[in-house]
Amino acid sequence: METLDNLTPKQVAGLMTDNLPGLPEKENIINRVFDHLLVSPVERRLPDVLQNLLLISQM
């Protein structure tokens, strides 16, 4: 999870929604991502991540 700063908002949203092998349980990933984003929501582009989550959910 240390590399979250290097991911685009679309990649962060995908990390929370895609089933990727070798990662912890989805709930754990989502909690850790939001913990990371909420440290500095603007700098870490929380609004962009949420927008991408919305787009993914509409597919």
PyMOL commands that set and color helices and strands:
alter all, ss='L'
color gray80, all
select helices_A, chain A and resi 2-6+9-17+26-39+46-57
alter helices_A, ss='H'
color red, helices_A
deselect
rebuild
show_as cartoon
